[in-house]
Amino acid sequence: MPGTILCGGTGTGKTTMINCLQATLSNMGGSLAVKEVRVNPKSFGVDDMYGYFSPRENEWCPGV
């Protein structure tokens, strides 16, 4: 399931951007479901949040 991470400082339009993205995806029709999940980024390690490349297995291990 694809996801989007939106980061930025106070007052930079993050909420406006996510609302616009949700409205656009919802209006596209079809079986496209939009689900918003907000997480506290401090509760995850960097590798857990963004994913990492495992050289031992030679593959990408996805994050949240």
C-alpha positions in Angstrom: 0.0 0.0 0.0 1.6 3.3 -1.1 1.9 6.1 1.4 2.9 9.7 1.7 5.0 11.4 4.3 4.5 15.2 4.6 7.0 17.2 6.6 7.6 20.9 7.2 7.7 23.8 9.6 4.8 25.6 11.2 2.6 27.6 8.7 4.0 26.0 5.5 0.6 24.6 4.3 0.9 20.9 5.3 -2.7 20.6 6.3 -3.9 22.4 3.2 -1.8 20.1 1.0 -3.0 16.9 2.6 -6.6 18.0 2.4 -6.1 18.9 -1.3 -4.5 15.5 -2.0 -7.3 13.6 -0.2 -10.0 15.5 -2.1 -8.3 15.0 -5.4 -7.8 11.2 -4.8 -11.4 10.9 -3.6 -12.8 12.7 -6.7 -10.9 10.4 -9.1 -13.5 7.8 -8.5 -13.1 4.1 -9.0 -12.1 1.9 -6.1 -9.5 4.3 -4.8 -9.9 4.5 -1.0 -8.2 7.3 0.9 -7.2 6.7 4.5 -5.4 9.1 6.8 -3.3 7.9 9.6 -1.2 10.3 11.7 1.7 9.0 13.7 4.1 10.5 16.2 7.4 10.3 14.3 9.3 10.3 17.6 7.9 6.9 18.4 9.8 5.2 15.5 13.4 4.8 14.7 14.7 6.2 11.4 14.9 2.8 9.8 11.5 1.8 11.1 10.0 5.1 9.8 11.5 5.4 6.3 12.8 1.9 5.6 16.4 0.7 4.8 18.5 -1.3 2.4 19.6 -4.7 3.8 23.0 -5.5 2.2 22.8 -9.1 3.6 19.6 -9.8 1.8 20.2 -7.3 -1.0 16.7 -5.9 -0.8 14.8 -2.9 0.5 13.0 -3.3 3.8 10.1 -0.8 3.8 9.3 1.3 6.8 6.0 2.5 8.0 
